[in-house]
Amino acid sequence: MSIDETESSPDRPTREISLTVNGDDVTTEVEPRLKLSDFLRHHVDLNGVRVGCEHGVCGACTVSVDGDLVKSCMMYAVQTDDSEVLTVEGLGADGSLHPVQEAFHEEHALQCGFCTSGFVMSARDLLADNPDPSQEEMEAHLSSNICRCTGYQNIYDAVERAADKMEGD
């Protein structure tokens, strides 16, 4: 059965939420138990939010809520009422990629791509707080994300390249 925001019944109560997603205002009815990851994927059609482990371990569902990184599979959509949510789709501006997205592409920091959006969001968060992270700081910050394909070195190289790009901006 697919998730449809028009589905409701007396035994499936809903709650209205209003939030901003990637700069767009969204107001809709959701079931209180709907995970933020499922809301973003099925109600807002943002497929960059991946659902891997559904336990907050893999980091593929990482998004920013009011400036803080969260694992969207561990948060309910109703918790984002009156919040600002940023996903990987909202990073670029005017059809251009964000410097972190560019760097991931240039450094071949992905293989299957499943984990990439979570890593991009985490790398962006790291560089916003620390524009010149050490290797140890990168490893520590990105340890909340798992990649099963790349071996991580290209991801670290992409973060370094993004830091250089962002320093020039």
C-alpha positions in Angstrom: 0.0 0.0 0.0 1.5 3.4 -1.0 1.5 6.4 1.2 -1.0 8.9 0.0 -1.7 12.2 1.9 -5.4 12.0 1.0 -5.8 8.7 2.8 -7.5 9.1 6.2 -10.1 7.4 8.2 -11.3 7.6 11.8 -8.9 4.9 12.8 -6.0 6.7 11.1 -5.9 10.2 12.6 -3.9 12.9 10.9 -2.4 16.2 12.0 -1.7 19.3 9.9 1.9 20.4 9.7 3.4 23.4 8.0 7.1 23.6 7.3 9.6 24.8 4.8 11.4 22.2 2.6 14.3 23.5 0.5 12.8 27.0 0.6 9.3 25.9 -0.4 6.4 26.2 2.1 4.5 22.9 2.6 1.3 22.5 4.5 -0.3 19.1 4.6 -2.0 16.4 6.8 0.1 13.5 7.9 -0.3 10.6 10.2 1.5 11.2 13.5 3.6 8.1 13.0 4.9 9.0 9.5 8.7 9.1 9.5 10.3 12.3 8.1 12.2 10.2 5.5 8.9 8.7 4.2 7.3 12.2 4.2 10.1 13.7 2.2 10.2 10.8 -0.3 6.4 10.1 -0.7 4.7 13.5 0.0 7.3 15.9 -1.2 8.9 13.7 -3.9 12.5 14.2 -2.8 14.1 10.9 -3.7 17.6 12.1 -2.6 16.6 11.1 0.9 17.5 7.4 1.0 16.2 4.9 3.5 18.8 2.2 4.2 18.8 0.8 7.7 15.8 2.5 9.2 17.7 2.6 12.5 19.7 5.8 12.2 23.0 3.9 11.6 23.8 4.2 7.9 23.2 8.0 7.5 21.7 7.7 4.0 18.6 9.6 5.2 20.6 12.6 6.6 18.9 16.0 6.3 19.1 19.3 8.0 16.3 20.4 10.3 16.6 24.0 11.5 20.3 23.8 10.8 21.0 20.6 12.7 21.8 17.3 11.0 19.2 14.6 11.7 18.6 11.0 10.6 15.2 11.5 9.0 14.3 7.8 9.5 14.5 8.4 13.2 12.3 11.5 13.3 8.6 11.9 12.7 7.3 14.4 10.2 5.1 16.0 12.8 8.2 16.9 14.7 9.1 19.3 11.9 6.0 21.4 12.2 7.2 25.1 11.9 10.7 24.0 10.9 13.0 24.4 8.0 14.2 21.2 6.3 17.0 21.1 3.8 17.7 18.1 1.7 20.5 17.4 -0.8 18.1 18.6 -3.6 18.0 22.0 -1.9 21.7 22.6 -1.8 22.4 24.0 -5.3 21.2 27.4 -6.5 19.9 28.5 -9.9 20.5 25.1 -11.4 24.1 24.9 -10.2 25.5 22.3 -7.9 26.7 23.2 -4.4 30.5 23.1 -4.0 30.3 19.9 -2.0 28.2 18.3 -4.7 30.6 19.4 -7.4 33.6 18.1 -5.4 31.9 14.7 -4.9 31.4 14.5 -8.7 35.0 15.7 -9.5 36.6 13.3 -7.0 34.5 10.3 -8.0 33.3 10.1 -4.3 30.5 7.7 -5.1 30.1 4.4 -6.6 26.5 3.1 -6.4 25.3 6.5 -5.1 23.0 5.2 -2.4 24.9 6.9 0.5 26.0 10.0 -1.4 23.2 12.4 -0.4 23.8 11.6 3.3 27.5 12.1 2.9 27.0 15.4 1.0 24.7 16.7 3.7 27.2 15.7 6.5 30.1 17.2 4.6 28.3 20.4 4.0 27.5 20.6 7.8 31.1 19.9 8.6 32.4 22.6 6.3 29.9 25.1 7.6 31.3 24.7 11.1 34.9 24.0 10.2 36.1 25.3 6.8 39.5 23.6 7.1 39.0 20.2 8.8 41.9 17.8 9.5 41.7 14.2 8.3 40.8 13.2 11.8 38.0 15.7 12.1 36.6 14.6 8.7 36.7 11.0 9.7 35.0 11.7 13.0 32.3 13.9 11.5 31.5 11.5 8.7 31.6 8.4 10.9 27.8 8.7 11.2 27.5 7.7 7.5 28.3 4.3 6.0 29.5 3.6 2.5 29.7 0.0 1.4 31.4 0.7 -1.9 34.1 3.4 -2.1 36.5 2.8 0.7 36.1 6.4 1.9 39.3 8.0 0.5 37.6 9.6 -2.4 34.9 11.0 0.0 37.7 12.6 2.1 39.3 13.9 -1.0 36.0 15.4 -2.0 35.6 17.1 1.3 39.1 18.6 1.0 38.3 19.8 -2.6 35.0 21.3 -1.4 36.8 23.1 1.4 39.1 24.6 -1.1 36.2 25.6 -3.4 34.3 27.2 -0.5 37.3 29.1 0.7 37.6 30.8 -2.6 33.9 31.9 -2.5 
